[in-house]
Amino acid sequence: MRAVLTWRDKAEHCINDIAFKPDGTQLILAAGSRLLVYDTSDGTLLQPLKGHKDTVYCVAYAKDGKRFASGSADKSVIIWTSKLEGILKYTHNDAIQCVSYNPITHQLASCSSSDFGLWSPEQKSVSKHKSSSKIICCSWTNDGQYLALGMFNGIISIRNKNGEEKVKIERPGGSLSPIWSICWNPSREERNDILAVADWGQKVSFYQLSGKQIGKDRALNFDPCCISYFTKGEYILLGGSDKQVSLFTKDGVRLGTVGEQNSWVWTCQAKPDSNYVVVGCQDGTISFYQLIFSTVHGLYKDRYAYRDSMTDVIVQHLITEQKVRIKCKELVKKIAIYRNRLAIQLPEKILIYELYSEDLSDMHYRVKEKIIKKFECNLLVVCANHIILCQEKRLQCLSFSGVKEREWQMESLIRYIKVIGGPPGREGLLVGLKNGQILKIFVDNLFAIVLLKQATAVRCLDMSASRKKLAVVDENDTCLVYDIDTKELLFQEPNANSVAWNTQCEDMLCFSGGGYLNIKASTFPVHRQKLQGFVVGYNGSKIFCLHVFSISAVEVPQSAPMYQYLDRKLFKEAYQIACLGVTDTDWRELAMEALEGLDFETAKKAFIRVQDLRYLELISSIEERKKRGETNNDLFLADVFSYQGKFHEAAKLYKRSGHENLALEMYTDLCMFEYAKDFLGSGDPKETKMLITKQADWARNIKEPKAAVEMYISAGEHVKAIEICGDHGWVDMLIDIARKLDKAEREPLLLCATYLKKLDSPGYAAETYLKMGDLKSLVQLHVETQRWDEAFALGEKHPEFKDDIYMPYAQWLAENDRFEEAQKAFHKAGRQREAVQVLEQLTNNAVAESRFNDAAYYYWMLSMQCLDIAQVCPSEWYEDRPGVMVGRSSPALLIQSISLPCYLGAHSWTWILPRRTQCLASSTTSSVWQSCTMVTMPSIATRKIRSVSIVLKLFSTSPGSCCTACPRTPPRASLK
């Protein structure tokens, strides 16, 4: 802290009291019998005010800025307006010692030697209250509820707004310690109202509203005449017989001197909401000071230590925002931090702290060493085992025990010093001098190494992470970057007040100045954005900026420098920048650019960041192809372009690399057939067919079936064309296709016929079958469509289909109750079993319904049917041995439940019929016998008859005598 005198003036008389107008523009002084009004900006005396007849002891301004009051030895109080006009006057019985306005109600308290009064504009008279002792000073609480009175007898009386005493504080010194000045702390952050008391027992004390003392009395060694709070209660201004104004903490710890005077200081006040202080002295001197608080701080990577309230140190973790406060209870003069070490210089000692653990997030410090010795230094640096003191041109290296180990004498004033790391006990220091020299010093080496020398003084320094580049800010606000090995000036930028290299990227630095933050990558142009303050650190994407008294971590996207690298196709460098912190959009852009630049490694890393599996698969396939020996970059790039949707560029590259077929496939897959035609080979029918087919597929998918049919036909894909026509019921198109097809193309013709049959166009289906020569399908078509005449005509020409025609025909007749016709059809079809079954069913029905004539007729038909069967001896029967006939027909052609005639001529035969069967014997064609007895026997193995057989012996009878000559029971069968 240092005080700068802004202006000074001198009055003819002692300055007894001072009051600021609440807006800070005017200053009212009580000097002699007059009030002096000053302009605070330049110290101009605006107007003296006359109204009192004797010395003016006190003055106070109302918080609303409309009135101020003055009290005098002439026992009167005058109320003045802000226009410097007196409007009201009232008196006490004794000289007025102090006045004070209530900050809330603007009630005025005026105190004399024997009483005090309370007045407000609403009152017609002043309410006065007696006092047991002379009142020297008074002060209202912040809420305006209570008034504290400081007495000459050492007692403090706390009254309410009505003047009633609520608390009485009797102090040990009694009348030997008159209360000369009191003031309530104006801070809104304090939990309790705190009253600061200065007495002529040369002490400062602090009390709560309840009267309880806070802490102990603090000795002053002088008689205090005035006490007031500064900057919203953080500090206390105190002046008196020591002829100076001192700055104290709010706890009473002395911090320094504001301004030394030639006589007693009777009054001092802080200008509202500013860092200006006015001092009034016994000899009439008025001094107006500006207090400048220097920033005492230290930074190492992401840990920042700074002074707070002049006596505390706060260590802040800039990433996690954790903070820890270290209370030193003395003025903190210097701070240094490095790794796990923290050094704090106090007026009479240096404290060395260390972290409890090696945890990077640990914020707990403990005292490691104390160097009990007073040091005067401009800069302080701490290392692992040493502290470095900078004293003008000299550097001293001390151990933690306070022993000086080394000393370096410089040619010029040291302007900047920084620890740049190294092994414990062998750290390196970077030192910048006023003469422009820059040195590197190792704490274990007596000899300094000159890195380079420039013409201008050094203001700020930083070295890159690899120790190859050096950034310097000189006194002309220019940032200069040098190559340390070659001493070459790489570039320079104007308007800089501080600079810092990125600890994670060798080629990136930032510098601040002129209200802007400037980020520079390599030799690219500077990227600028608005930012107030000083850059003190740069780590990854975070820039640590000091503004006024606080430091903040600013998250800065690294997009601009990344794109600068991309513009020059420096993909690996761009990836390093992106790792510091960019958006997902930037990552994708980097991935695409690297992919187009065929830097597959960088592209793969970037796509992993954005989790784009599609492009990762592409990169993986390209890498596999490269492993197999492919080296055509144009082909790789064409694949990349096709993935990106840059189809025309991809096609050009495919063509240039001699893979026009890939361009053709790409365009056809995209249904961009007009472009695909440009890549058709000269008259290559396969490619043309493929293109037309793909185009037809596309037309089919987009619901353009007619166009698809035409293209399929053009491509020779008749089956697909027929399927579409059939699905949509386009008979005409199916007929047209069928007629154009060659009869050898059986599959599409068959499909055509099938769809025509489904679409109820049997004539056209028949035409198609005839074209194919597929007579069986034609027969089946006639049968299914019940076009029996065409079927019979076809059967006449082709007897082999007789069974395929008459069998369904018979079934159809039977289903339509035309049984006799059905029986004949079954017979014609050679289906004797079905024919006999129909006749038997008809016979049974007739008998059951007592229609005997019909039954006889049906039996006659049944006999004739059996006779037809029996007369096929040459082909269907053979004589196994005398008297025994065996049927050659397979079991499938013989009939179950058949009737055999008894009358077969003059011979008696035994018939062997396959399968178990029940037979009826009839003597003539005009009469009916009843059922014969069934006799079973095993199959004749030698003849390979496949089932159990029935042997019936048929007896010879005379024609015409069946009904009379034949026995009433059937002849007994003989077992063979």
C-alpha angles and dihedrals in degrees: 000000000000133000121225117199108232099180140339135200137173130223127200094245140041115287102237100174143359133205130183124215104244093248090054096235097112136041123205116203128190104217121160111317094331140074116231120208116205135185104237095208097067107000096253115161104235101183142338114226122214123195108111125083097208140029114318108228103178145019133184135180125218115243093240090059094232100107143018131192134213131197127203145188086253086078093245135120119208124199113212131191124230086255087066095252123136111232106166140023132186134166144222130205093253140030114298110247103180143355131199135179122224105245092219110031097024089231110161122228116198120185130197135176093277109021146007131227136209120210136171132175090253092059123086092204139024117260106224131194129191122242129209093218141018112289111223103172141008139189137182123225118247093258092048093236099115138037121206117208122198113210132205089234091063096257125128116210120195114202134184124235090276093055096253115143113243103166131022119194115198112192127207095243094058115180089352089069107048113192102243102172137009134178135176116230107254094206115124091201096068114099093216134034107259122202119204112208127194116189137179090248079084094249139121117214136179127214138182122230088259090061095253114140119236113219122325133311113274117219118231106182090220138065109265116219100177139020129184139158123252131208099004097315102312095114140020128227114210130177138168144115094352087075095235142083115241130197117227133180117251086259092056101260110145113237106175149302122293097192137339118228138192096239142020116309108233099175142012131175137178119235109246115268096353143085095250124115130193122206126198120197138196092250092058097259117149115196125186115200136184114214114215116195112204118217111250108193147127134210134199117172106299098351119090124184121191140166119259127189087357092272104055133071121211119198112201128192102217095203102044094029090228115153135194126189123215113196112210098170089214136079109286107221104173138009130196129177131186128165105310095347129095124184123194122187116210126181094270105019149019120236120207115203130187135192118260093231142011091249109129091222096046112122101178116112130188132188111265102173140358123210104200099202138102114247130185112206141148097215135019127204129181127204133180094281105003145052122219120212120199114206111177101285097357134083121199125194114208130182119232088261090061097254115141109233104172142005133197124198116207131205094233142015115300109241102172138016131179137172109236097186137254140151116321109279092015103066121151125235127206111212129188122195133203091243090062096258118139119199139182117216130186114210092227094050128075094205123082119215117224109222097183144323126230132184098244133062120267119245102167136007140190136168126214122250093258092047090237101109133048127202119201132184110201133198090270091064092250123141111216124187120201136187102236095209098049097026086227119153103236098187143323134215130197131228099043129145100168138011138198134181120225106256091212101043125051098206101045129089136158132207133185133214143126092031093301138106113219124199119193127187118194109310095328122123117278119268109217135196134166117270133150121219140029128309110234102164144011120199120167107307094341122094117194111218128187114211118180101312103339134072125214136187110235116201106220119186111228093217097117097055091041091057090047089059091044091055088061093043092245094146100166091051090046089052091053090053092047090054088063091065133300135152125268089253090057091049091052091048090051091049092051094046092048090048092052088047088053091240091140096172093058092040091052092053092048094048089049087057092056093036095233103165094179095064092038088059090050092051091047091052092049091050090051091050091050090052088054089057104265111147104167103123092183089061092049091048091048089056089050092050092049090053090050093052094250091130100161092051089047091050091052090052092047089053093046091051091050096251102117089149089066090053089050091050092047094052093044091049088052091047089238091138097161089061091041091060089064089065100048113125117246104282095330102159094196093058092044091051091047091051094048091046092051089048090051091049089052092049089050092051094050091052098257098129099162092053088046091052092052092049093046090052089048090051092047093247093135096158093059091045091050091048092054092046091047094047090051095042095241099160096170092056091047091052091047092050093046093051093049095048120095115248088239091065093084100163097059091038091052090048089049092052091047093053092044090052090050091048091055096253101125094157092060091042089053090049089054093048090050090050088054093044090233099148095166091057089045091054090048090050092052091047094047091048091043093235091151099168092058089044093051091047090052090046091054091054093042111032092181088077093052093104092046089055107038097041094059088038091055091047090050091050091049091050088052094051094252093128101159091052089045091053091052091047091051088050092050089048089055091244096136096165093055090044092052091044091056091049092046091050091050090047093049092048091050093049091046089052092044092243093142098166089056090044092052090049092050091047089052089052089048091052092049089050090053091046089056089053093049094049092065090083097129092058108017102033138044135181109253093186134336109310095005124101122189124198116232094202117110118248089260093063096047122087130238117222094016128162118231124199118239094207108080101138135282094318130086115223137182112222124205112203123184120245127021107299141174115219135195117211119213122190095203140010090253102052138049131232123204123248121300124231114265118233120185130203135171120268118275100251096199091058093044095229102174103216145035110290138210120226115205124183110212117204126216116242135175116266113257096017098084097111095048107026098040116086118254089242123058117263114268115256119235118231113235 
